[in-house]
Amino acid sequence: MLLHLSTWPEVATYLETSTGIILPIGSTEQHGPTGLIGTDAICAELIAKGVGEDTNALVAPTLNVGMALHHMEFPGSMSLRPSTLILVIRDYLVGLVQAGFTKFFLINGHGGNIATVKAAFAETYATVADLGLPQANLVQCHLANWFMVGAVIKRARELYGDQEGSHATPSEVAVTQFAYPATIKQAPLTTPVNRDHAIYGAADFRQRYPDGRMGSNPGLATPEHGQELYQLAVTELSKSYRQFLAAQ
């Protein structure tokens, strides 16, 4: 059930049986010569919809632009500052709390969002308390990074070994290929590619990682791999969502 394709009476009916909601969050940033700029948002949205279908959960619209300031030297990348993203997430969640939601399960597709999302959770808890909302003490937020799911990491290691890397990875590119097979890109990939994990400013990032990849070989990706990784993520995150709803 997708929030943006629902009516308000349908949402009111949903709230009679569940106060949980799934929110996909990703990024709009470069992913090397063959990775789609929307990779992080595409993966988060696809997997969130899968979890929603598996658990009968309501899924909110995807936050497509995240914290990607270090990618801004590459054309097409977009970013919110951490301070801006914190307020955007806070306002999204506070509005949903006012409607009756209390359990927020964010499925994230971008490592650069993690610190900011956690800060936004703290802002949300403080804001609903300051507003004196009657359900403030029931509000709980959980961050689930699909790329850190144990089964996904294990399978990616089996498929790609040390060529998985840490950005523009074959695993995330494979998921986008599964989602949008008509958009599969081909381009020469230089080797070796820098495996340094240091991330500073945008200009420094472009110098360290000239084509945008971080130790990865996305040329290994296939749509079939993507389907497998998608299913692994959906299965494990569906279990996590159910446990989150059941927890006090």
Contacts in CASP RR format, 6 or more apart in sequence:
PFRMAT RR
TARGET T0000
AUTHOR 0000-0000-0000
METHOD contacts of the structure
MODEL  1
MLLHLSTWPEVATYLETSTGIILPIGSTEQHGPTGLIGTDAICAELIAKG
VGEDTNALVAPTLNVGMALHHMEFPGSMSLRPSTLILVIRDYLVGLVQAG
FTKFFLINGHGGNIATVKAAFAETYATVADLGLPQANLVQCHLANWFMVG
AVIKRARELYGDQEGSHATPSEVAVTQFAYPATIKQAPLTTPVNRDHAIY
GAADFRQRYPDGRMGSNPGLATPEHGQELYQLAVTELSKSYRQFLAAQ
1 10 0 8 1.000
1 14 0 8 1.000
1 52 0 8 1.000
1 56 0 8 1.000
1 57 0 8 1.000
1 58 0 8 1.000
1 59 0 8 1.000
2 49 0 8 1.000
2 58 0 8 1.000
2 59 0 8 1.000
2 61 0 8 1.000
3 11 0 8 1.000
3 21 0 8 1.000
3 58 0 8 1.000
3 59 0 8 1.000
3 60 0 8 1.000
3 61 0 8 1.000
4 60 0 8 1.000
4 61 0 8 1.000
6 14 0 8 1.000
6 58 0 8 1.000
11 58 0 8 1.000
11 99 0 8 1.000
14 58 0 8 1.000
15 99 0 8 1.000
15 100 0 8 1.000
15 101 0 8 1.000
18 56 0 8 1.000
18 57 0 8 1.000
18 58 0 8 1.000
18 103 0 8 1.000
18 245 0 8 1.000
19 100 0 8 1.000
19 101 0 8 1.000
19 102 0 8 1.000
19 103 0 8 1.000
19 138 0 8 1.000
20 57 0 8 1.000
20 58 0 8 1.000
20 101 0 8 1.000
20 102 0 8 1.000
20 103 0 8 1.000
20 104 0 8 1.000
20 105 0 8 1.000
20 245 0 8 1.000
21 57 0 8 1.000
21 58 0 8 1.000
21 59 0 8 1.000
21 60 0 8 1.000
21 96 0 8 1.000
21 101 0 8 1.000
21 103 0 8 1.000
21 104 0 8 1.000
21 105 0 8 1.000
22 48 0 8 1.000
22 51 0 8 1.000
22 52 0 8 1.000
22 57 0 8 1.000
22 58 0 8 1.000
22 59 0 8 1.000
22 60 0 8 1.000
22 105 0 8 1.000
22 106 0 8 1.000
22 107 0 8 1.000
22 241 0 8 1.000
23 48 0 8 1.000
23 59 0 8 1.000
23 60 0 8 1.000
23 63 0 8 1.000
23 92 0 8 1.000
23 104 0 8 1.000
23 105 0 8 1.000
23 106 0 8 1.000
23 107 0 8 1.000
24 41 0 8 1.000
24 44 0 8 1.000
24 45 0 8 1.000
24 47 0 8 1.000
24 48 0 8 1.000
24 49 0 8 1.000
24 59 0 8 1.000
24 60 0 8 1.000
24 62 0 8 1.000
24 63 0 8 1.000
24 106 0 8 1.000
24 107 0 8 1.000
24 108 0 8 1.000
24 109 0 8 1.000
25 41 0 8 1.000
25 44 0 8 1.000
25 62 0 8 1.000
25 63 0 8 1.000
25 66 0 8 1.000
25 89 0 8 1.000
25 106 0 8 1.000
25 107 0 8 1.000
25 108 0 8 1.000
25 109 0 8 1.000
25 110 0 8 1.000
25 113 0 8 1.000
25 117 0 8 1.000
26 40 0 8 1.000
26 41 0 8 1.000
26 43 0 8 1.000
26 44 0 8 1.000
26 62 0 8 1.000
26 63 0 8 1.000
26 64 0 8 1.000
26 65 0 8 1.000
26 66 0 8 1.000
26 108 0 8 1.000
26 109 0 8 1.000
26 110 0 8 1.000
26 113 0 8 1.000
27 38 0 8 1.000
27 40 0 8 1.000
27 41 0 8 1.000
27 64 0 8 1.000
27 65 0 8 1.000
27 66 0 8 1.000
27 67 0 8 1.000
27 68 0 8 1.000
27 79 0 8 1.000
27 109 0 8 1.000
27 110 0 8 1.000
27 112 0 8 1.000
27 113 0 8 1.000
28 37 0 8 1.000
28 38 0 8 1.000
28 40 0 8 1.000
28 41 0 8 1.000
28 64 0 8 1.000
28 65 0 8 1.000
28 66 0 8 1.000
28 68 0 8 1.000
28 76 0 8 1.000
28 77 0 8 1.000
28 78 0 8 1.000
28 79 0 8 1.000
29 37 0 8 1.000
29 38 0 8 1.000
29 40 0 8 1.000
29 68 0 8 1.000
29 71 0 8 1.000
29 74 0 8 1.000
29 77 0 8 1.000
29 78 0 8 1.000
29 79 0 8 1.000
29 110 0 8 1.000
30 37 0 8 1.000
30 71 0 8 1.000
30 74 0 8 1.000
30 75 0 8 1.000
30 76 0 8 1.000
30 77 0 8 1.000
30 168 0 8 1.000
30 212 0 8 1.000
31 37 0 8 1.000
31 38 0 8 1.000
31 39 0 8 1.000
31 40 0 8 1.000
31 167 0 8 1.000
31 168 0 8 1.000
31 172 0 8 1.000
31 173 0 8 1.000
31 212 0 8 1.000
31 218 0 8 1.000
32 74 0 8 1.000
32 168 0 8 1.000
32 211 0 8 1.000
32 212 0 8 1.000
32 213 0 8 1.000
32 218 0 8 1.000
33 185 0 8 1.000
33 187 0 8 1.000
33 188 0 8 1.000
33 189 0 8 1.000
33 211 0 8 1.000
33 212 0 8 1.000
33 213 0 8 1.000
34 168 0 8 1.000
34 173 0 8 1.000
34 185 0 8 1.000
34 186 0 8 1.000
34 187 0 8 1.000
34 189 0 8 1.000
34 218 0 8 1.000
34 219 0 8 1.000
35 168 0 8 1.000
35 173 0 8 1.000
35 176 0 8 1.000
35 185 0 8 1.000
35 218 0 8 1.000
36 42 0 8 1.000
36 173 0 8 1.000
36 176 0 8 1.000
36 180 0 8 1.000
36 183 0 8 1.000
36 185 0 8 1.000
37 76 0 8 1.000
37 77 0 8 1.000
38 64 0 8 1.000
38 176 0 8 1.000
39 168 0 8 1.000
39 172 0 8 1.000
39 173 0 8 1.000
39 176 0 8 1.000
40 109 0 8 1.000
40 110 0 8 1.000
40 172 0 8 1.000
41 62 0 8 1.000
41 63 0 8 1.000
41 64 0 8 1.000
41 109 0 8 1.000
42 175 0 8 1.000
42 176 0 8 1.000
42 179 0 8 1.000
42 180 0 8 1.000
43 109 0 8 1.000
43 146 0 8 1.000
43 147 0 8 1.000
43 172 0 8 1.000
43 175 0 8 1.000
43 176 0 8 1.000
43 179 0 8 1.000
44 62 0 8 1.000
44 107 0 8 1.000
44 108 0 8 1.000
44 109 0 8 1.000
44 110 0 8 1.000
44 146 0 8 1.000
45 62 0 8 1.000
46 175 0 8 1.000
46 178 0 8 1.000
46 179 0 8 1.000
46 230 0 8 1.000
47 107 0 8 1.000
47 146 0 8 1.000
47 175 0 8 1.000
47 230 0 8 1.000
47 233 0 8 1.000
47 234 0 8 1.000
47 237 0 8 1.000
48 59 0 8 1.000
48 62 0 8 1.000
48 107 0 8 1.000
49 59 0 8 1.000
50 234 0 8 1.000
50 238 0 8 1.000
51 57 0 8 1.000
51 59 0 8 1.000
51 107 0 8 1.000
51 234 0 8 1.000
51 237 0 8 1.000
51 238 0 8 1.000
51 241 0 8 1.000
52 58 0 8 1.000
52 59 0 8 1.000
52 238 0 8 1.000
52 241 0 8 1.000
54 234 0 8 1.000
54 235 0 8 1.000
54 238 0 8 1.000
55 238 0 8 1.000
55 241 0 8 1.000
55 242 0 8 1.000
57 105 0 8 1.000
57 241 0 8 1.000
60 92 0 8 1.000
60 96 0 8 1.000
63 88 0 8 1.000
63 89 0 8 1.000
63 92 0 8 1.000
65 78 0 8 1.000
65 79 0 8 1.000
65 80 0 8 1.000
66 78 0 8 1.000
66 79 0 8 1.000
66 80 0 8 1.000
66 85 0 8 1.000
66 110 0 8 1.000
66 112 0 8 1.000
66 113 0 8 1.000
66 116 0 8 1.000
67 79 0 8 1.000
67 80 0 8 1.000
67 81 0 8 1.000
67 82 0 8 1.000
67 85 0 8 1.000
67 110 0 8 1.000
67 112 0 8 1.000
67 113 0 8 1.000
67 116 0 8 1.000
68 77 0 8 1.000
68 78 0 8 1.000
68 79 0 8 1.000
68 110 0 8 1.000
68 112 0 8 1.000
69 79 0 8 1.000
69 81 0 8 1.000
69 201 0 8 1.000
69 202 0 8 1.000
70 199 0 8 1.000
70 200 0 8 1.000
70 201 0 8 1.000
70 202 0 8 1.000
70 205 0 8 1.000
71 77 0 8 1.000
71 79 0 8 1.000
71 202 0 8 1.000
71 205 0 8 1.000
71 212 0 8 1.000
72 79 0 8 1.000
72 202 0 8 1.000
73 202 0 8 1.000
73 203 0 8 1.000
73 205 0 8 1.000
73 206 0 8 1.000
74 206 0 8 1.000
74 212 0 8 1.000
80 88 0 8 1.000
82 115 0 8 1.000
82 116 0 8 1.000
82 119 0 8 1.000
85 113 0 8 1.000
85 116 0 8 1.000
85 117 0 8 1.000
85 120 0 8 1.000
86 116 0 8 1.000
86 119 0 8 1.000
86 120 0 8 1.000
86 123 0 8 1.000
87 120 0 8 1.000
87 123 0 8 1.000
88 120 0 8 1.000
89 116 0 8 1.000
89 117 0 8 1.000
89 120 0 8 1.000
89 121 0 8 1.000
89 123 0 8 1.000
89 124 0 8 1.000
90 120 0 8 1.000
90 123 0 8 1.000
90 124 0 8 1.000
90 127 0 8 1.000
93 104 0 8 1.000
93 120 0 8 1.000
93 124 0 8 1.000
93 139 0 8 1.000
93 141 0 8 1.000
94 124 0 8 1.000
94 127 0 8 1.000
94 128 0 8 1.000
94 131 0 8 1.000
96 104 0 8 1.000
97 124 0 8 1.000
97 128 0 8 1.000
97 133 0 8 1.000
97 135 0 8 1.000
97 136 0 8 1.000
97 139 0 8 1.000
98 133 0 8 1.000
100 135 0 8 1.000
102 135 0 8 1.000
102 138 0 8 1.000
102 139 0 8 1.000
102 140 0 8 1.000
103 140 0 8 1.000
103 142 0 8 1.000
103 244 0 8 1.000
103 245 0 8 1.000
104 139 0 8 1.000
104 140 0 8 1.000
104 141 0 8 1.000
104 142 0 8 1.000
105 142 0 8 1.000
105 144 0 8 1.000
105 240 0 8 1.000
105 241 0 8 1.000
105 244 0 8 1.000
106 117 0 8 1.000
106 141 0 8 1.000
106 142 0 8 1.000
106 143 0 8 1.000
106 144 0 8 1.000
107 144 0 8 1.000
107 146 0 8 1.000
107 237 0 8 1.000
108 114 0 8 1.000
108 117 0 8 1.000
108 143 0 8 1.000
108 144 0 8 1.000
108 145 0 8 1.000
108 146 0 8 1.000
109 145 0 8 1.000
109 146 0 8 1.000
109 147 0 8 1.000
109 172 0 8 1.000
111 145 0 8 1.000
111 147 0 8 1.000
114 143 0 8 1.000
114 145 0 8 1.000
117 143 0 8 1.000
118 143 0 8 1.000
121 141 0 8 1.000
121 143 0 8 1.000
124 139 0 8 1.000
124 141 0 8 1.000
125 136 0 8 1.000
125 139 0 8 1.000
125 141 0 8 1.000
128 135 0 8 1.000
128 136 0 8 1.000
128 139 0 8 1.000
129 136 0 8 1.000
129 137 0 8 1.000
140 244 0 8 1.000
140 247 0 8 1.000
142 240 0 8 1.000
142 244 0 8 1.000
144 237 0 8 1.000
144 240 0 8 1.000
144 241 0 8 1.000
146 152 0 8 1.000
146 233 0 8 1.000
146 237 0 8 1.000
147 153 0 8 1.000
147 169 0 8 1.000
147 171 0 8 1.000
147 172 0 8 1.000
149 232 0 8 1.000
149 233 0 8 1.000
149 236 0 8 1.000
149 237 0 8 1.000
150 236 0 8 1.000
151 232 0 8 1.000
151 233 0 8 1.000
151 235 0 8 1.000
151 236 0 8 1.000
152 171 0 8 1.000
152 229 0 8 1.000
152 232 0 8 1.000
152 233 0 8 1.000
152 236 0 8 1.000
155 228 0 8 1.000
155 229 0 8 1.000
155 232 0 8 1.000
156 164 0 8 1.000
156 169 0 8 1.000
156 170 0 8 1.000
156 171 0 8 1.000
156 229 0 8 1.000
157 164 0 8 1.000
159 170 0 8 1.000
159 171 0 8 1.000
159 220 0 8 1.000
159 225 0 8 1.000
160 169 0 8 1.000
160 170 0 8 1.000
160 171 0 8 1.000
160 217 0 8 1.000
160 220 0 8 1.000
163 170 0 8 1.000
163 215 0 8 1.000
163 216 0 8 1.000
163 217 0 8 1.000
163 220 0 8 1.000
164 170 0 8 1.000
164 171 0 8 1.000
164 216 0 8 1.000
165 195 0 8 1.000
165 213 0 8 1.000
165 214 0 8 1.000
165 215 0 8 1.000
165 216 0 8 1.000
165 217 0 8 1.000
166 197 0 8 1.000
166 214 0 8 1.000
166 215 0 8 1.000
166 216 0 8 1.000
167 209 0 8 1.000
167 212 0 8 1.000
167 213 0 8 1.000
167 214 0 8 1.000
167 215 0 8 1.000
167 216 0 8 1.000
168 212 0 8 1.000
168 213 0 8 1.000
168 214 0 8 1.000
168 216 0 8 1.000
168 218 0 8 1.000
169 216 0 8 1.000
169 218 0 8 1.000
170 216 0 8 1.000
170 217 0 8 1.000
170 218 0 8 1.000
170 219 0 8 1.000
170 220 0 8 1.000
170 221 0 8 1.000
170 225 0 8 1.000
171 221 0 8 1.000
171 225 0 8 1.000
171 226 0 8 1.000
171 229 0 8 1.000
173 218 0 8 1.000
173 219 0 8 1.000
173 221 0 8 1.000
174 221 0 8 1.000
174 222 0 8 1.000
174 223 0 8 1.000
174 225 0 8 1.000
174 226 0 8 1.000
174 229 0 8 1.000
175 226 0 8 1.000
175 229 0 8 1.000
175 230 0 8 1.000
176 183 0 8 1.000
177 183 0 8 1.000
177 184 0 8 1.000
177 221 0 8 1.000
177 222 0 8 1.000
177 223 0 8 1.000
177 225 0 8 1.000
177 226 0 8 1.000
178 223 0 8 1.000
178 224 0 8 1.000
178 225 0 8 1.000
178 226 0 8 1.000
178 227 0 8 1.000
178 229 0 8 1.000
178 230 0 8 1.000
179 230 0 8 1.000
181 223 0 8 1.000
184 223 0 8 1.000
189 211 0 8 1.000
189 213 0 8 1.000
189 217 0 8 1.000
189 218 0 8 1.000
189 219 0 8 1.000
190 210 0 8 1.000
190 211 0 8 1.000
191 217 0 8 1.000
193 209 0 8 1.000
193 211 0 8 1.000
193 213 0 8 1.000
193 214 0 8 1.000
193 215 0 8 1.000
193 216 0 8 1.000
193 217 0 8 1.000
194 208 0 8 1.000
194 209 0 8 1.000
194 210 0 8 1.000
194 213 0 8 1.000
194 214 0 8 1.000
194 215 0 8 1.000
195 214 0 8 1.000
195 215 0 8 1.000
196 208 0 8 1.000
196 214 0 8 1.000
197 214 0 8 1.000
198 208 0 8 1.000
199 205 0 8 1.000
205 212 0 8 1.000
206 212 0 8 1.000
END
